[in-house]
């Protein structure tokens, strides 16, 4: 009979859980909020490698992503995810919600151009 609680479950690390078997997973984790923006840890997980860097997002919709040694096409996808997150911040604040999510993750399947 399988375990019914987490205590009896097999341990897995977060990076193992986020590493896809195909395609890529993109993760933004908020590090700090600043006036008019936020800083995020930006990580791209692929079946072969993990690429880590930073992203600075502005409430004006701007985003700067820096991830060394990652394939440019994957950095472009992370840049778009960061921009979309930044563009939504002002509206969230207007609506009374926290503007900067603690964590944003997206998966992109193989062969998407």
VENZIGI-V542529 format. One record per residue. N is the residue number from 1. RES is the residue in one letter. SS is DSSP state (A for helix, B for strand, O for the rest). Layout:
# VENZIGI-V542529
n: (N:N)
res: (RES:RES)
ss: (SS:SS)
This chain:
# VENZIGI-V542529
n: (1:2:3:4:5:6:7:8:9:10:11:12:13:14:15:16:17:18:19:20:21:22:23:24:25:26:27:28:29:30:31:32:33:34:35:36:37:38:39:40:41:42:43:44:45:46:47:48:49:50:51:52:53:54:55:56:57:58:59:60:61:62:63:64:65:66:67:68:69:70:71:72:73:74:75:76:77:78:79:80:81:82:83:84:85:86:87:88:89:90:91:92:93:94:95:96:97:98:99:100:101:102:103:104:105:106:107:108:109:110:111:112:113)
res: (X:X:X:X:X:X:X:X:X:X:X:X:X:X:X:X:X:X:X:X:X:X:X:X:X:X:X:X:X:X:X:X:X:X:X:X:X:X:X:X:X:X:X:X:X:X:X:X:X:X:X:X:X:X:X:X:X:X:X:X:X:X:X:X:X:X:X:X:X:X:X:X:X:X:X:X:X:X:X:X:X:X:X:X:X:X:X:X:X:X:X:X:X:X:X:X:X:X:X:X:X:X:X:X:X:X:X:X:X:X:X:X:X)
ss: (O:O:O:O:O:A:A:A:O:O:O:O:O:A:A:A:A:A:O:O:O:O:O:B:B:B:B:B:B:B:B:B:B:B:O:O:B:B:B:B:B:B:B:B:B:B:O:O:O:B:B:B:B:B:B:B:B:B:O:O:O:O:B:B:B:B:O:O:O:O:O:A:A:A:A:A:A:A:A:A:A:A:A:A:A:A:A:A:A:A:A:A:A:A:O:O:O:O:O:O:O:O:B:B:B:B:B:B:O:O:O:O:O)
